[in-house]
Amino acid sequence: MKCPNCGFQDSKVIDSRPIEEGNSIRRRRECLCCQKRFTTFEVIESMQILVVKKSGAKELFDRSKILSGIMKACQKRPINGEEIASEIEAELQNSLVQEITSRELGEMIMKKLKERDDVAYVRFASVYREFKDLDTFLAELKELKERK
């Protein structure tokens, strides 16, 4: 690490502390040339993931968008929407994919909701799959009931 005081290329770490829930590290360093101390921060570099929409347009993955949809589906339900959004984001980062279709993303969300709560799942699926009438709802409910 280059010293901001004298520009020397080497320093030693005096102290390290995790910050921001362990996603970053604050390090106190000392220059081996001039002995001045300075602070550096290390942050995990996350990969940029593109979401390919139905229209073919691409946009950056936005956790807040999926969280919003999950929270609407989980309203007044005993489900932690933050946890589901974090799991999905972690899965995407760990998979090392650079692009995912909105369809695949929606299916991931529905799978997580289906595992946790049938009502939240049906709420999300009704919007995601664009249920047009009562028969579509009933067919989905019948499938859920048969699964149990």
HELIX and SHEET records of a PDB file:
HELIX    1   1 ARG A   63  ALA A   73  1                                  11    
HELIX    2   2 GLY A   81  SER A   95  1                                  15    
HELIX    3   3 SER A  102  ARG A  116  1                                  15    
HELIX    4   4 ASP A  118  TYR A  128  1                                  11    
HELIX    5   5 LEU A  134  ARG A  147  1                                  14    
SHEET    1   A 3 SER A  11  ILE A  19  0                                        
SHEET    2   A 3 SER A  24  CYS A  31 -1                                        
SHEET    3   A 3 ARG A  37  VAL A  43 -1                                        
SHEET    1   B 3 LYS A  58  LEU A  60  0                                        
SHEET    2   B 3 LEU A  50  VAL A  52 -1                                        
SHEET    3   B 3 GLU A  99  THR A 101  1                                        
END                                                                             
